């Protein structure tokens, strides 16, 4: 009986671990002449060296998938250096739409697949006042 309880406890733990898969993705928003999101290597010079834009709201949704009602999956706000972290309850396997909004930029929306190991999200957004982000 004791062995059965331990086996059931182990199986329950394995099930909870497998079902509870979550993942966080790193990104950065920078100013550019075209608004879009892309996946780049984490050592990309634009990700490392270009000043970021703070205070943008980043929303990840499944709007990129036709035939389904859009659902917001994760939200973040860029920090003082333009970096953000999107945390998902479940690892996205389909293309998702990232939307970047703020009063200081034109809304940018792009459909992408989430980065794999060693890669990050780089978002270029178009400022309403380009001189404010030089």
Protein Blocks (a to p, Z undefined) as FASTA:
>chain_A
ZZmmmmmmmmmmmmmmmmmgccdddddddddfbdcdddddfklmklmmmccdehiacddd
fklpghiacddfbdcdddfkopacdddfbdcfbdcddddddfkbccdddddddddehiac
ddddddfblmlmZZ
